[in-house]
Amino acid sequence: MIEHSRAARLHIVPAVDAPADEPAADEIEREVEVLAPAAAAALRLLAEAIRRRHADPDTVVQALKNARVHKEFAGVLDAASEVVMAALEDPYEFDGRLRAENLADAAGQVRNAFRWL
């Protein structure tokens, strides 16, 4: 494993509360278009580090668990499910309810995947 100086290591810090002034919806969408691919790229880098034997798999998995990656990802899916359900005019509308339930189920599976590790 490659050793880095303590100052060079990346430290994940918890998110802070949202500012009082919320940004416009189009600004948030632009941020999401940048942040989601960045999150995926970070995970690809971790996978590549494991494949090249630069990082211990157990250490990476434990770091992801400690950072609560699974809980935050599941939270995104739960929020999407809630929004889909709230947008339904008829709460018994099959297609919309199915989509919301699939999102909620996926959130549970993400949580379970890390519970089993």
trRosetta pair geometry for C-beta under 8 A, 3 or more apart (Angstrom, degrees):
i j d omega theta_ij theta_ji phi_ij phi_ji
1 53 7.9 -115 -76 153 57 65
1 54 6.3 91 -134 178 55 41
1 55 6.2 75 -128 -103 103 34
1 56 6.1 -40 -75 -30 135 87
2 54 5.3 -8 1 -158 105 97
4 8 4.2 -118 173 87 111 119
4 9 5.4 142 93 -66 123 74
5 8 4.6 87 56 4 81 106
5 9 7.6 -137 92 -19 45 82
6 9 6.0 -46 -157 12 36 115
12 67 4.6 18 86 -122 160 115
18 22 6.8 17 157 -98 127 84
19 22 7.3 167 79 -79 81 41
23 27 4.1 -101 161 89 119 132
23 28 5.5 149 88 -54 110 82
23 31 7.7 85 82 -15 156 136
24 27 4.6 93 60 4 80 106
24 28 7.2 -147 96 -6 42 86
25 28 5.6 -54 -150 35 35 112
25 29 6.4 36 152 -20 67 104
26 29 5.5 -49 -147 35 36 114
26 30 6.6 40 152 -20 64 101
27 30 5.7 -51 -152 34 33 112
27 31 6.6 34 149 -19 63 104
28 31 5.6 -54 -151 35 34 113
28 32 6.4 36 151 -21 66 103
29 32 5.6 -50 -147 34 34 113
29 33 6.5 38 152 -22 64 103
30 33 5.6 -51 -151 32 33 115
30 34 6.9 22 152 -10 63 105
31 34 5.9 -65 -156 41 34 104
31 35 5.7 23 156 -15 73 116
32 35 5.8 -57 -127 44 31 105
32 36 5.7 30 175 -21 69 109
33 36 7.0 -38 -125 30 17 106
33 37 7.5 7 167 -1 47 109
34 37 6.8 -72 -161 44 27 100
34 38 6.2 24 152 -20 65 117
35 38 5.5 -61 -146 39 32 114
35 39 6.3 35 157 -23 69 103
36 39 5.8 -51 -149 31 31 111
36 40 6.6 29 153 -15 63 105
37 40 5.5 -54 -147 39 37 112
37 41 6.1 41 153 -23 68 105
38 41 5.6 -51 -145 36 32 113
38 42 6.5 37 153 -23 63 102
39 42 5.8 -51 -151 31 31 113
39 43 6.8 28 152 -14 63 104
40 43 5.8 -57 -153 38 34 109
40 44 6.4 36 149 -21 66 105
41 44 5.5 -51 -147 35 35 114
41 45 6.5 39 152 -22 65 102
42 45 5.7 -51 -152 32 32 113
42 46 6.8 33 150 -18 63 102
43 46 5.6 -50 -151 34 37 112
43 47 6.5 37 151 -18 66 103
44 47 5.6 -54 -149 37 34 112
44 48 6.2 33 153 -19 67 107
45 48 5.7 -54 -144 39 31 111
45 49 6.3 36 154 -24 64 104
46 49 5.6 -51 -148 32 31 113
46 50 6.7 31 153 -18 63 102
46 55 6.9 -71 -156 69 65 161
46 60 5.3 138 -174 -156 111 128
46 64 7.6 97 174 -63 167 115
47 50 5.8 -55 -155 34 33 110
47 51 6.4 33 150 -19 66 107
48 51 5.5 -51 -144 37 35 113
48 52 6.2 21 160 -7 67 110
49 52 6.2 -63 -142 47 26 101
49 54 4.5 -88 -160 73 77 107
49 55 3.9 42 134 3 113 120
49 60 7.2 154 84 -85 115 138
50 53 7.6 29 178 -77 32 30
50 54 7.7 -85 -59 51 19 69
50 55 5.4 -60 -74 73 59 96
50 56 7.9 -5 -117 130 82 9
50 57 5.1 71 -141 -87 124 79
50 60 5.9 -81 -68 7 114 158
55 59 6.4 -126 178 75 86 115
55 60 5.3 76 140 -56 126 115
56 59 4.0 75 74 7 103 113
56 60 6.8 -179 86 -11 53 83
57 60 5.8 -57 -148 36 32 110
57 61 6.2 29 158 -16 68 107
58 61 5.9 -54 -144 39 30 109
58 62 6.1 28 157 -16 65 109
59 62 5.8 -57 -145 40 27 109
59 63 6.2 31 154 -22 63 107
60 63 5.6 -54 -147 35 29 112
60 64 6.5 30 153 -19 64 104
61 64 5.7 -53 -151 35 32 111
61 65 6.4 32 151 -17 65 105
61 117 5.8 -136 174 173 131 142
62 65 5.5 -52 -147 38 35 113
62 66 6.1 36 153 -20 67 106
63 66 5.6 -52 -143 37 31 112
63 67 6.2 26 156 -15 64 109
64 67 5.8 -59 -145 42 29 108
64 69 4.5 -50 -170 20 84 135
64 70 7.2 78 145 -27 99 87
64 114 7.7 -131 116 -118 104 120
65 68 7.5 31 176 -75 35 35
65 69 7.5 -66 -72 28 24 90
65 70 7.0 -1 -110 7 59 116
65 114 5.8 155 -105 -168 92 116
65 117 7.0 -149 -68 85 130 128
68 71 4.3 -42 -176 40 94 118
68 72 5.7 95 122 -24 90 95
69 72 6.0 -61 -148 40 28 107
69 73 6.1 25 157 -17 66 110
69 114 8.0 164 71 -88 83 146
70 73 5.8 -55 -142 39 29 108
70 74 6.1 29 158 -17 64 109
70 110 5.3 177 -160 153 85 91
70 111 6.0 130 150 -103 112 42
70 113 6.8 -159 -128 71 132 94
70 114 3.8 -107 -32 -21 169 148
71 74 5.7 -54 -144 40 29 111
71 75 6.2 38 151 -27 62 105
71 111 6.9 60 -94 -105 60 90
72 75 5.3 -49 -150 30 32 119
72 76 6.9 39 150 -23 62 96
73 76 5.7 -46 -157 25 36 113
73 77 6.9 31 148 -12 64 103
73 110 5.4 -130 99 -179 111 154
74 77 5.6 -56 -152 40 38 110
74 78 6.2 41 149 -21 69 106
74 107 4.0 100 -160 -162 80 81
74 108 7.3 102 -144 -56 122 23
74 110 4.4 -167 -74 79 92 124
74 111 5.0 39 -84 -50 161 91
75 78 5.5 -51 -142 37 33 113
75 79 6.2 35 157 -20 65 104
75 107 7.5 114 -46 -142 18 122
76 79 5.9 -54 -150 35 28 111
76 80 6.5 29 151 -18 62 106
77 80 5.6 -52 -148 36 33 113
77 81 6.4 38 151 -22 64 104
77 103 5.0 -172 -177 -179 83 81
77 104 7.1 161 137 -90 97 26
77 106 5.1 -128 -159 90 150 103
77 107 3.8 -171 89 -70 120 93
77 110 6.8 144 13 5 145 139
78 81 5.5 -53 -150 34 32 115
78 82 6.4 33 153 -20 65 104
78 103 7.4 162 -86 137 22 98
78 104 6.3 64 -113 -114 64 70
78 107 4.7 85 -53 -118 80 167
79 82 5.7 -53 -149 35 33 112
79 83 6.4 31 154 -18 65 106
80 83 5.8 -55 -148 36 31 110
80 84 6.4 33 154 -20 65 105
80 103 5.0 -127 95 -161 104 149
81 84 5.8 -55 -149 34 30 111
81 85 6.4 25 155 -15 65 107
81 100 4.6 100 -159 -163 74 71
81 101 7.4 102 -144 -66 117 17
81 103 3.8 -170 -72 92 91 118
81 104 4.2 98 -134 -54 166 83
81 107 7.0 -89 -12 -11 136 132
82 85 5.9 -58 -149 39 30 108
82 86 6.1 28 155 -19 66 110
82 100 7.7 113 -55 -149 17 110
83 86 5.7 -55 -142 39 30 111
83 87 6.2 28 158 -21 64 109
84 87 6.0 -62 -150 35 27 109
84 88 7.1 39 151 -37 60 97
84 96 6.0 -177 168 -172 95 84
84 99 5.4 -129 -172 104 153 108
84 100 4.1 -165 91 -81 120 91
84 103 6.6 135 13 14 141 146
85 88 5.9 -44 -160 9 36 115
85 91 7.0 36 -167 -132 86 88
85 96 7.5 137 -100 147 41 101
85 97 7.2 60 -108 -112 83 61
85 100 4.5 90 -56 -134 87 159
87 96 7.4 -135 85 -156 90 134
88 91 5.5 116 99 -95 128 43
88 93 5.3 -163 -157 36 117 120
88 96 4.5 150 -95 121 113 150
88 97 6.9 40 -91 -59 164 73
88 100 7.7 -73 -30 -28 128 140
89 93 7.2 66 57 -31 72 139
90 93 4.4 107 78 -43 98 96
91 97 7.0 81 172 -83 53 113
92 97 6.7 -14 -151 -40 24 148
93 96 4.6 36 95 31 112 112
93 97 6.0 155 77 -16 57 96
94 97 6.0 -69 -144 42 21 107
94 98 6.0 23 162 -23 64 111
95 98 5.7 -55 -146 34 27 113
95 99 6.5 28 155 -19 62 104
96 99 5.7 -53 -151 33 32 112
96 100 6.4 29 153 -16 65 106
97 100 5.7 -55 -148 39 33 111
97 101 6.1 31 155 -17 67 108
98 101 5.8 -56 -144 40 29 109
98 102 6.2 33 155 -22 64 106
99 102 5.8 -54 -148 34 29 112
99 103 6.6 29 154 -18 63 104
100 103 5.8 -54 -152 35 31 111
100 104 6.4 27 153 -15 65 107
101 104 5.6 -54 -145 40 34 110
101 105 6.1 36 154 -21 67 106
102 105 5.6 -53 -143 38 30 112
102 106 6.3 34 155 -22 63 104
103 106 5.7 -52 -149 33 30 112
103 107 6.7 35 150 -22 62 102
104 107 5.6 -49 -154 30 34 115
104 108 6.8 35 149 -17 64 102
105 108 5.6 -54 -154 36 36 112
105 109 6.4 35 150 -20 67 104
106 109 5.6 -53 -148 36 34 112
106 110 6.5 39 152 -23 65 100
107 110 5.8 -51 -152 31 32 112
107 111 6.7 30 151 -15 64 104
108 111 5.7 -54 -151 37 35 111
108 112 6.2 33 153 -18 68 108
109 112 5.5 -52 -143 39 34 113
109 113 6.3 44 155 -30 65 100
110 113 5.8 -47 -150 24 30 115
110 114 7.2 17 156 -7 60 103
111 114 6.4 -68 -162 40 32 101
111 115 6.3 33 147 -24 68 111
112 115 5.2 -55 -143 35 37 116
112 116 6.3 35 159 -21 69 104
113 116 6.2 -59 -155 32 27 108
113 117 7.1 30 148 -27 59 105
114 117 5.5 -46 -151 22 41 117
